[in-house]
Amino acid sequence: MTFARLLAPWVVVFGLFPTIASADVFVPRYADPEGFGFRDETPAEPLPGNPAQTLGGQRRAALEAAFGIVASHVDSELPIRIRATFEDFGCPDDGTGVVARGGFFYSSANFAEAPVSNVYYPGSLASHMAGEYRSGSQLEGRIMINARTEEPDCFDSIPDGFWYGIGEAPPAGTRAKPFVPLILHELGHAMGVSTLYDRDTGELGAQWPDVFATHVYVPGNETLWPDLTRTLRRVNARFGNNVAWLGEHASTWAAEVAVPPPVVRVDPQVDGVSEFGALVHGRRPFLPRRGLSGRLVVADNPAEESGIDGVTDEPRDPADACQALSNAADAEGAVVLARRGGCFFRTKVFQAQAAGAVALIVVDSHPASDESAISGNQSILVAKGMTIPLWTMAMADGERLLADPPASVELAYDETEPAVGSIDGLVRLETDYDNLESNIVHVSRRSVPAPFMAGGTGSQHDLHLGPVDMMPGLLADLGWQLAGGKLDQWTGNWFDPARAGEGCQLTLEADGLTWILTCYLYREGEPIWLIGSAVKRAGRIVFDDVSITSGTGYGPEFDPEAVEITHWGTIAIELYDCNTAFFQFLPELTGFRPMYRKLSRIVTGDCNRPASEHPDRSLSGNYFNPQRAGEGIQLAVEANGQAVVMTWYSYHEGRQFWAIGTGYHDAAGDRVVVDELFITRGGDYGPGFDPDEVEIVPFGSATVAFGECGQIQVGIDSALEPFPDIEQPMERLVAGECAGEP
């Protein structure tokens, strides 16, 4: 029996039921002629995350995946209809040009539901606000893709056309443009990240300003865009990089992802200096604001082999981390310092990871004056399986550390400075004179990490495989509804299919604010579990006080006074869509390594659904007996609304114990019945985990009877010695409002 089958036996069963028709948040309208664009029937090999076997089918699947990502973070009960086509925008002579365009068909002002009078709202947003379509048009927005992009030698920056894989980067060595992030970007424009402002004349473009323009702010003039003269609008759109976005939601979302200038602090000082500048690289994992500390170890590796990754024009160095580290034992749990050159950055990262390093710092091999020097924070690396942060240092500073390595370093951020690319903490908008059409309606490419709504043909958002950064915040400032009404869509069990046998369970508690995360793992063959609570902040849930416990026994041997609670570290979850999230494990307890995993829900759902179409997950949550604090159960109603995963967390002979199984509601609807509970053993933590070593053992069965106001009665019938049966009342760990109470 596989672990996925153990947890989700109802996936197969429910798959036999007919699909329930439901409204979507976004409805694509494919308008290409037969045999072209989104209707191209050219055979295609299946790609990661995209099993379609025609070119048009892969394009449609990728576009609809992008719709699901945005619909996971914003909501609309009125379906928003988007026309999608491939068009001929030409193949530019200079190798750059229009890859895609997104926009809306009409604008509306002064309708009854408009929050501000004398302001134009894009058709998609106006219809969303009104709850009815504002025009006789059958469409609200449009996305147009340049069909010439697939032609060889058309665009210098993307010679290999589009990549239609979903949730995965293009293969190493290819220069294809990921299609899903491109659609996300253009959908943002179709939803209103656009303006009627005339870039040539400086005029607002209509009788009144559009809603986007009312959020554009020029700090130097302390003036909003509509209140500037047309001359000042033309000047600020072209020069100075002094235009910002004024909006509470975007600032909140940006604060969760944008970071201040990175620094490397050393102990002891090197040449009397304790802090050096650094640059952030690699799109994920992204080091959280609290930073990371550890021993510093200089890479030591063989340097005889040449041509690694096809690199033949750069000399090898014993500290370039291009081959397996000879000092891997020292590098385990440390920050590794290596020289640039000799191989690709991804090879250096993988060699450091294999040695057990927690981060990699690469010292530039070119002086700052050289055009080949690394000149700024940029996403120079996307590699599947990358689990540690990658930073770089200037040659002059890095060579000082290589010559006299300090005992320890801290990778940190200078919290005295605003976020990189911002204007005093406000989201900076693009004002690039060479790309006038992109000005104002894109977020600055200087932002770190590079956002989805950055501009440019070769923008760093192409490399974006993580969460949707500040885009939902921009949309919320315009007036779109965030997905608060379907917040519990992330409730459920999460796992990596390649690591079946371990996973995490996430539940939104009864107060509608608190999230509780448990992760069921192993250490040296024995089961362990972690637990923490947090609230969602923008697109992330950061559990910064995750605990591990020990110290008591099972059933009558359980003693709450004997439970020992130990701080384990932090787990940060970045929410991508309703079925995918990125989990970053940052342990502080000795014996555990950092991990970065893309996890999927065991029971997936349709992300492109409004809140009204989501199942009732109100029974989900954590329950315990106050007289037996330290153990309890967690229930998660899965995406189909029918399967309920129960996890029972307790102890046996001083060690943690967990049992898990999938249940269902009985005919009366007031009980959840779990016919089979299982326990597992045999795995290990982190890189030592092997799913083939996990042994699944039948444990028994369980019933959960629901009473009033979060009260339940739990019965666990054990089929194993020496575990006695359990029968006890429990209540919610985090209570909500009860019916009939004030």
C-alpha positions in Angstrom: 0.0 0.0 0.0 1.4 3.4 -0.9 1.2 6.3 1.5 -0.9 8.4 -1.0 -3.4 5.6 -1.2 -3.4 5.3 2.6 -4.3 8.9 3.0 -6.6 9.4 0.0 -8.5 6.2 -0.7 -11.5 8.3 -1.5 -9.9 10.1 -4.4 -10.5 7.1 -6.7 -14.0 6.6 -5.4 -15.0 10.2 -5.7 -13.5 10.3 -9.2 -16.3 8.0 -10.3 -18.9 10.6 -9.5 -20.0 13.1 -12.2 -18.4 16.5 -12.0 -20.7 19.1 -10.4 -21.1 22.0 -12.7 -19.9 25.2 -11.1 -19.3 28.8 -12.0 -15.7 29.9 -12.5 -14.0 33.1 -11.4 -12.4 33.4 -14.8 -13.9 32.0 -18.0 -11.6 31.7 -21.1 -13.0 32.5 -24.5 -10.7 31.0 -27.1 -11.2 33.0 -30.3 -8.4 31.6 -32.6 -9.4 29.9 -35.8 -9.2 26.1 -35.9 -5.7 24.8 -36.1 -4.0 27.9 -34.8 -2.9 29.3 -31.5 -5.0 27.9 -28.6 -6.6 25.6 -31.2 -3.4 24.2 -32.7 -3.7 20.5 -33.1 0.0 19.8 -33.6 1.0 16.8 -31.6 3.1 17.6 -28.5 4.9 15.5 -25.9 3.4 15.8 -22.3 5.3 18.2 -20.1 5.7 18.4 -16.3 2.3 19.3 -14.9 0.8 19.5 -18.4 -0.3 16.2 -19.8 -2.0 17.6 -22.9 -0.8 16.0 -26.1 -1.4 18.8 -28.6 0.2 22.3 -28.7 -3.1 24.0 -28.4 -4.1 21.8 -25.5 -1.0 22.6 -23.7 -1.5 26.3 -24.2 -5.1 26.1 -22.9 -4.0 24.0 -19.9 -1.3 26.5 -19.0 -3.6 29.5 -19.4 -6.3 27.9 -17.2 -3.6 27.0 -14.6 -2.7 30.7 -14.4 -6.4 31.6 -14.0 -6.6 29.2 -11.1 -3.5 30.7 -9.5 -5.0 34.2 -9.5 -8.5 32.9 -8.5 -6.9 31.3 -5.4 -6.1 34.8 -4.2 -8.9 37.0 -5.4 -12.6 36.2 -5.8 -15.6 37.1 -7.9 -19.1 35.6 -7.9 -19.7 37.0 -11.3 -17.6 35.0 -13.9 -15.0 37.3 -15.6 -14.8 36.4 -19.3 -11.4 36.7 -20.9 -10.8 36.5 -24.7 -7.6 34.6 -25.4 -5.9 34.6 -28.8 -2.6 34.3 -30.6 -1.9 37.3 -32.8 0.8 38.5 -35.2 2.6 41.4 -33.5 5.6 41.0 -35.8 9.1 39.9 -35.3 11.2 42.9 -34.4 14.4 43.8 -36.1 16.4 44.3 -32.9 15.3 41.1 -31.2 13.0 42.7 -28.7 9.4 43.6 -29.0 5.9 42.7 -27.9 5.5 39.1 -26.6 2.0 39.6 -25.3 -0.6 42.1 -24.4 -3.4 42.1 -21.8 -6.2 44.6 -21.4 -9.9 45.3 -21.1 -12.6 46.1 -23.6 -14.4 49.0 -21.9 -14.4 51.2 -18.8 -17.3 52.3 -16.6 -17.8 55.2 -14.3 -20.5 56.4 -11.9 -22.4 53.1 -11.8 -24.4 52.5 -8.6 -21.8 50.2 -6.9 -18.7 52.4 -7.9 -16.9 53.2 -4.6 -15.7 56.6 -6.0 -17.6 58.8 -8.3 -16.0 60.3 -11.5 -13.5 57.5 -11.7 -13.3 55.0 -14.6 -13.1 51.3 -13.7 -12.0 48.6 -16.2 -14.9 46.5 -17.5 -13.8 43.4 -15.6 -13.6 45.2 -12.3 -16.8 47.3 -12.8 -18.7 44.1 -13.6 -17.3 42.4 -10.5 -18.3 45.3 -8.3 -21.8 45.6 -9.8 -22.4 41.9 -9.8 -23.7 42.1 -13.4 -22.1 42.8 -16.7 -21.7 46.5 -17.4 -21.8 46.4 -21.1 -23.5 44.6 -24.0 -20.1 43.0 -24.7 -19.7 39.3 -24.2 -16.2 39.9 -22.8 -14.5 41.9 -20.1 -10.8 41.3 -20.7 -8.4 40.0 -23.3 -5.0 38.3 -23.5 -3.1 38.3 -26.8 0.0 36.3 -27.4 2.5 37.1 -30.2 2.5 34.0 -32.3 5.9 35.0 -33.8 7.5 34.2 -30.4 7.7 30.5 -31.3 9.7 31.3 -34.5 13.5 30.8 -34.2 15.6 34.0 -34.0 12.6 36.2 -33.5 13.3 37.3 -29.9 16.9 37.3 -28.8 16.0 36.9 -25.1 13.7 33.9 -25.7 15.1 32.0 -28.7 13.4 28.7 -27.7 9.8 30.0 -27.7 7.4 29.2 -24.9 7.6 26.6 -22.1 4.2 25.2 -21.4 5.1 23.1 -18.3 3.0 23.9 -15.2 4.7 24.4 -11.9 8.2 23.5 -13.2 11.0 25.5 -14.7 12.2 24.8 -18.3 14.9 22.2 -18.6 18.4 23.3 -17.9 20.2 24.7 -20.9 17.0 25.9 -22.7 16.0 29.6 -23.1 12.2 29.2 -23.3 9.8 31.7 -21.8 7.5 30.1 -19.2 3.9 30.6 -20.4 2.1 30.5 -17.0 3.9 33.5 -15.5 3.4 35.4 -18.8 -0.4 34.7 -18.6 -0.4 35.8 -14.9 1.2 39.0 -15.9 -1.2 39.8 -18.8 -4.2 38.8 -16.7 -3.1 41.4 -14.2 -3.4 44.0 -17.0 -6.8 42.6 -18.0 -8.0 43.1 -14.4 -7.0 46.7 -14.3 -3.2 47.1 -13.8 -3.4 49.5 -16.7 -4.2 53.1 -17.3 -5.9 55.3 -19.9 -3.2 57.9 -19.5 -1.7 59.0 -22.9 2.1 58.6 -22.7 2.7 60.9 -25.6 0.7 63.9 -24.5 0.5 63.4 -20.7 -3.3 63.7 -20.8 -5.3 61.4 -18.6 -7.0 60.0 -21.7 -10.6 60.5 -20.6 -13.0 62.9 -18.9 -12.0 61.5 -15.5 -9.0 59.6 -14.2 -9.0 55.8 -14.2 -8.8 53.9 -10.9 -5.3 52.8 -11.6 -4.1 56.4 -12.0 -5.7 57.4 -8.7 -3.1 55.1 -6.9 -0.1 56.4 -8.8 1.9 58.7 -6.5 5.0 60.9 -7.1 6.7 61.3 -3.8 9.0 64.1 -5.1 5.9 66.2 -5.8 3.8 64.6 -3.0 1.1 64.4 -5.6 -1.2 61.8 -7.1 -1.0 61.2 -10.8 -4.3 62.8 -11.8 -3.4 66.0 -9.9 -0.1 66.6 -11.8 0.1 68.8 -14.8 0.4 66.9 -18.1 3.9 68.1 -18.5 4.9 66.7 -15.1 3.2 63.5 -15.9 5.3 63.2 -19.1 8.5 64.0 -17.3 7.9 61.7 -14.3 7.0 58.8 -16.6 10.3 59.1 -18.4 12.9 60.1 -15.8 14.0 59.7 -12.2 12.4 56.4 -11.2 10.4 58.4 -8.7 6.9 57.1 -9.2 5.3 54.8 -6.6 2.0 52.9 -5.9 -0.1 54.3 -3.1 -2.2 51.5 -1.8 -2.5 49.7 1.6 -3.0 46.2 0.2 0.0 46.3 -2.2 2.2 47.6 0.5 1.1 44.8 2.9 1.7 42.1 0.3 5.0 43.7 -0.8 6.2 43.8 2.9 5.9 40.0 3.0 8.2 39.4 0.0 10.3 42.5 -0.7 13.5 42.7 1.3 15.9 45.4 2.5 19.5 45.3 1.2 21.2 42.0 2.0 24.4 42.0 4.1 26.8 39.4 5.4 27.9 39.9 9.0 31.0 38.2 10.2 32.4 37.2 13.6 35.2 37.9 14.3 35.8 40.9 12.1 37.8 40.7 8.9 40.3 43.5 8.5 38.4 45.5 11.1 35.1 45.1 9.2 32.1 43.2 10.6 29.5 43.8 7.8 29.8 43.3 4.0 27.4 44.0 1.2 25.8 41.1 -0.7 23.4 40.3 -3.4 20.4 37.9 -3.4 20.1 35.3 -6.2 17.9 32.4 -7.0 14.2 32.8 -7.1 13.5 30.2 -4.4 14.2 29.4 -1.6 14.2 33.0 -0.4 15.8 33.6 2.9 13.2 35.0 5.4 13.7 38.4 7.0 15.0 36.9 10.3 18.1 35.8 8.3 20.3 32.8 8.9 23.5 32.2 11.0 26.0 29.5 10.9 29.7 28.5 10.7 31.5 29.6 7.5 33.3 26.9 5.6 35.3 27.6 2.4 34.6 25.0 -0.3 37.4 22.6 -0.9 37.1 20.4 -3.9 39.1 18.7 -6.7 39.8 21.1 -9.6 41.3 18.9 -12.3 38.2 18.2 -14.4 37.4 20.7 -17.1 34.3 21.3 -19.2 31.8 20.8 -16.4 28.4 22.1 -17.7 30.2 22.8 -20.9 32.2 25.6 -19.3 35.6 25.6 -20.9 36.7 29.3 -21.0 37.0 29.7 -17.2 39.8 28.3 -15.0 39.0 25.8 -12.3 39.7 26.6 -8.6 39.9 24.3 -5.6 37.2 26.5 -4.0 34.7 26.7 -6.9 32.3 24.0 -5.6 32.0 22.5 -9.1 32.8 19.0 -7.8 31.9 17.1 -4.7 33.3 18.9 -1.7 36.3 17.1 -0.1 35.4 18.8 3.2 31.8 17.8 3.2 31.9 16.8 6.8 32.9 20.3 7.8 30.3 21.8 5.4 27.4 20.0 6.9 25.2 22.5 8.7 27.5 25.4 7.6 27.4 28.3 5.2 29.7 27.4 2.3 31.8 30.1 0.6 32.9 29.4 -3.0 34.4 31.2 -6.0 32.5 32.0 -9.2 33.5 30.2 -12.4 34.3 26.7 -13.6 30.6 25.6 -13.8 27.1 26.8 -13.6 25.7 28.3 -10.4 23.2 25.5 -10.1 26.1 22.9 -9.9 27.7 24.9 -7.1 24.3 24.9 -5.2 23.8 21.2 -5.7 27.3 20.4 -4.5 26.9 22.5 -1.4 23.5 21.0 -0.7 24.9 17.5 -1.1 27.4 18.3 1.6 24.6 19.4 3.9 25.3 23.2 3.7 22.5 25.5 4.8 23.4 28.3 2.4 25.9 29.2 -0.4 27.8 32.4 -0.9 29.6 32.8 -4.2 32.4 35.3 -4.6 32.4 37.1 -7.9 35.5 36.4 -10.1 35.3 39.8 -11.9 36.1 43.2 -10.3 33.2 45.6 -9.9 34.5 47.7 -12.9 34.2 44.7 -15.3 31.1 44.5 -17.4 30.9 40.7 -16.5 30.7 41.5 -12.8 27.4 40.6 -11.0 25.9 44.1 -10.8 22.7 43.6 -8.9 20.2 41.4 -7.2 18.8 39.2 -9.9 17.2 35.8 -10.3 20.2 34.2 -12.0 19.2 30.7 -11.0 16.2 28.5 -11.2 16.9 24.9 -10.5 14.5 22.2 -9.5 15.6 20.7 -6.3 17.3 23.8 -5.0 16.7 23.9 -1.3 19.3 26.4 0.1 19.6 30.2 -0.5 22.2 31.5 -3.0 23.9 34.8 -2.3 26.9 36.5 -3.9 29.5 39.0 -2.8 31.7 41.4 -4.8 35.1 40.2 -5.6 37.0 42.7 -3.4 34.9 41.8 -0.3 34.7 38.1 -0.9 38.4 37.6 -1.5 39.0 39.1 2.0 36.8 36.4 3.5 38.4 33.7 1.4 41.8 34.8 2.6 40.9 35.0 6.3 37.6 33.1 6.8 35.7 34.2 9.9 34.4 31.5 12.3 30.8 32.3 11.7 28.6 34.5 9.4 25.0 35.8 9.4 23.1 36.3 6.2 20.9 39.2 7.1 19.1 42.2 5.8 19.8 45.8 6.7 16.6 46.7 8.4 17.6 50.4 8.7 17.0 50.6 4.9 13.8 50.3 2.9 13.1 47.3 0.7 15.3 47.1 -2.4 13.6 48.7 -5.3 11.0 50.6 -3.2 10.6 54.3 -2.6 10.8 54.6 1.2 8.8 51.4 1.5 6.3 52.2 -1.3 6.1 49.9 -4.3 8.1 51.5 -7.0 6.6 51.6 -10.5 8.6 51.3 -13.7 9.7 54.5 -15.5 12.2 53.4 -18.1 12.5 55.9 -20.9 13.7 53.2 -23.4 10.4 51.3 -22.9 7.8 54.0 -22.7 4.9 51.7 -23.3 5.7 49.8 -20.2 6.0 52.8 -18.0 3.8 53.3 -14.9 1.7 50.1 -15.5 4.5 47.8 -14.3 6.3 47.3 -11.0 10.0 48.3 -11.1 12.4 45.5 -12.1 14.7 46.8 -9.3 12.4 45.1 -6.7 13.8 42.1 -4.9 12.6 39.5 -5.5 11.4 40.4 -9.0 7.6 40.6 -9.1 5.1 39.2 -11.6 4.1 42.7 -12.7 7.6 43.8 -13.6 8.0 44.9 -17.3 10.2 43.9 -20.1 10.6 41.1 -22.6 13.2 39.3 -20.5 11.8 40.2 -17.2 12.8 38.2 -14.1 9.1 37.3 -13.6 9.8 34.7 -16.3 11.7 32.7 -13.6 8.9 33.0 -11.1 7.8 29.6 -9.8 6.8 30.7 -6.4 3.9 32.6 -4.9 2.2 35.6 -6.5 4.1 38.3 -4.5 2.3 41.7 -4.5 -0.1 41.2 -7.4 -3.2 40.4 -5.3 -2.4 43.5 -3.3 -2.4 45.7 -6.4 -5.7 44.1 -7.5 -7.3 44.6 -4.0 -6.2 48.3 -4.0 -8.1 48.7 -7.3 -11.2 47.2 -5.8 -11.0 43.4 -6.4 -12.2 41.2 -3.6 -9.5 39.1 -1.9 -10.2 35.5 -1.3 -11.1 35.8 2.4 -14.4 34.0 1.8 -12.6 30.9 0.7 -9.6 31.2 3.0 -10.0 27.6 4.2 -9.2 26.3 0.7 -5.7 25.6 1.9 -7.0 23.3 4.7 -5.9 19.8 4.0 -3.0 17.4 3.8 0.1 18.3 1.8 2.9 16.1 0.5 5.6 15.7 -2.0 4.7 12.7 -4.3 8.4 11.8 -4.5 8.6 11.6 -0.7 5.4 9.7 0.0 5.2 8.7 3.7 5.7 12.1 5.2 3.7 15.3 5.0 1.9 18.2 6.7 -1.7 18.9 7.8 -2.9 22.5 7.7 -6.2 23.7 9.1 -7.9 27.0 9.5 -9.4 27.0 13.0 -12.8 28.0 14.1 -12.0 31.7 14.7 -11.3 32.1 11.0 -7.9 33.6 11.6 -5.6 31.0 13.3 -3.9 28.4 11.2 -2.4 25.3 12.9 0.2 23.3 11.1 1.3 19.8 12.0 4.0 17.9 10.1 4.3 14.1 10.4 7.9 13.1 9.8 10.6 10.7 11.0 13.9 10.7 12.7 16.2 7.7 12.6 13.3 5.4 11.8 10.9 6.7 14.5 7.9 8.9 13.9 8.0 12.5 15.0 5.6 15.4 14.7 5.9 19.2 14.7 3.2 21.7 15.6 2.8 25.5 15.3 0.2 28.2 14.9 0.2 31.4 12.9 -2.0 33.8 11.0 -1.9 34.4 7.2 -0.1 37.5 6.2 -0.7 38.4 2.6 0.4 35.3 0.6 2.3 33.6 3.3 1.8 31.8 6.6 4.9 31.9 8.8 4.9 29.5 11.8 7.8 31.1 13.7 7.4 29.0 16.9 7.2 25.4 15.8 7.5 22.9 18.6 8.5 19.3 19.0 7.4 17.3 22.1 8.3 14.3 24.1 8.2 12.7 27.5 5.1 10.7 28.3 3.1 7.6 27.4 -0.1 6.3 25.6 -3.6 6.1 27.0 -3.5 5.6 30.8 0.2 6.2 30.8 -0.2 9.7 29.5 0.7 12.5 31.9 0.3 16.1 30.7 2.8 17.2 33.4 5.5 15.0 31.8 5.1 16.5 28.3 8.3 18.4 27.3 7.9 21.1 24.7 11.0 22.1 22.8 11.3 25.0 20.3 12.1 23.4 16.9 12.3 26.4 14.6 10.2 28.1 11.8 8.2 26.7 8.9 7.2 29.3 6.3 4.5 28.5 3.7 4.2 30.4 0.5 0.8 29.9 -1.1 0.9 29.4 -4.8 -2.5 28.2 -5.8 -5.2 26.2 -3.9 -3.3 22.9 -4.6 0.3 24.0 -4.4 2.4 25.6 -1.7 6.1 26.0 -1.0 7.2 24.9 2.5 10.4 26.1 3.9 11.7 24.3 7.0 14.1 26.3 9.1 15.1 24.3 12.1 17.0 25.8 15.0 17.3 22.5 16.9 20.5 20.5 16.5 20.3 17.5 14.2 17.8 18.9 11.7 18.7 20.5 8.3 16.8 23.2 6.4 14.4 21.9 3.8 12.6 23.6 0.9 9.8 21.6 -0.7 7.0 22.2 -3.2 4.1 20.3 -1.7 0.8 19.4 -3.2 -2.6 18.7 -1.7 -3.3 15.0 -1.5 -6.9 15.7 -2.6 -6.9 18.5 -5.1 -9.6 20.9 -6.0 -10.6 23.4 -8.7 -8.8 26.6 -7.8 -10.9 28.7 -10.3 -14.1 28.6 -8.1 -15.7 31.4 -6.2 -16.3 31.1 -2.5 -19.9 30.1 -2.9 -18.8 26.9 -4.7 -16.4 25.7 -2.0 -17.4 22.9 0.3 -18.2 23.4 4.0 -14.9 22.8 5.9 -16.1 24.1 9.2 -15.5 20.8 11.1 -11.8 21.1 10.3 -9.5 22.0 13.1 -7.6 20.7 16.1 -9.3 19.2 19.1 -7.9 18.2 22.6 -8.9 17.3 26.1 -8.0 20.1 28.5 -7.2 17.5 31.1 -4.7 15.9 28.7 -3.0 18.9 27.1 -0.2 17.8 24.9 -2.1 15.3 22.7 -5.1 15.5 20.4 -6.5 15.0 17.0 -6.6 17.2 13.8 -9.4 16.9 11.3 -9.1 18.2 7.8 -12.0 18.3 5.4 -10.4 17.8 2.0 -11.1 19.7 -1.3 -13.9 17.4 -2.4 -15.8 18.2 0.8 -16.3 14.5 1.6 -13.0 13.0 2.6 -11.9 13.9 6.1 -8.3 13.1 7.1 -7.8 12.5 10.9 -4.5 12.5 12.5 -4.1 11.3 16.1 -1.0 12.8 17.9 0.1 11.2 21.1 3.1 9.4 22.7 4.5 5.9 23.4 7.2 5.3 25.9 8.3 8.9 26.0 8.5 9.3 22.2 6.1 11.0 19.8 3.5 8.8 18.1 1.0 9.5 15.3 -1.7 7.6 13.5 -3.5 8.7 10.4 -6.5 7.7 8.3 -9.2 8.9 5.9 -12.8 9.1 7.1 -16.2 10.0 5.9 -19.5 11.3 7.3 -22.0 8.7 8.3 -25.6 8.7 7.0 -26.8 10.9 9.9 -24.0 13.4 9.2 -23.1 13.9 12.9 -20.1 11.5 13.0 -16.9 11.0 11.1 -16.0 7.3 10.7 -12.4 6.3 10.0 -12.5 2.6 9.2 -8.7 2.3 9.1 -6.1 4.1 11.1 -2.4 3.5 10.3 0.9 4.1 12.0 4.2 4.3 10.1 7.9 3.9 10.8 11.2 3.5 9.1 11.9 6.9 7.5 14.4 9.6 8.4 14.4 13.4 8.3 15.5 15.5 5.3 17.9 14.1 2.8 18.0 10.7 4.6 14.3 10.1 3.9 13.6 7.1 1.6 9.9 6.4 0.9 10.7 2.8 0.2 11.8 2.4 3.9 8.5 3.6 5.2 6.5 0.7 6.8 2.8 1.1 7.0 1.1 -0.8 9.9 -2.7 -1.0 10.5 -3.5 0.5 13.8 -7.2 0.3 14.3 -10.3 2.5 13.6 -11.8 5.7 15.0 -15.1 7.6 15.3 -15.6 11.3 16.0 -19.1 12.3 17.2 -19.9 16.0 17.0 -21.8 17.8 19.8 -22.6 21.4 20.3 -20.1 24.3 20.1 -17.0 22.5 19.2 -17.5 19.6 21.6 -16.7 16.1 20.3 -16.4 12.5 21.5 -13.5 10.6 20.2 -13.3 6.8 20.1 -10.2 5.0 19.0 -10.3 1.3 18.8 -6.8 -0.2 18.7 -5.9 -3.4 17.0 -2.3 -3.3 18.2 -0.7 -4.2 21.5 0.2 -2.5 23.8 -2.2 0.3 22.7 -5.5 0.3 24.7 -8.7 1.7 23.2 -9.3 5.4 23.8 -12.7 7.0 24.6 -12.6 10.7 25.6 -14.3 14.0 25.1 -12.4 16.8 23.4 -13.0 20.4 22.4 -11.6 22.8 19.9 -8.1 24.0 20.6 -9.1 27.4 19.0 -12.7 28.1 19.7 -15.1 30.0 17.4 -18.4 31.7 18.0 -21.2 29.3 18.9 -24.7 29.5 17.5 -27.0 31.4 19.8 -24.2 33.1 21.7 -23.5 36.9 21.4 
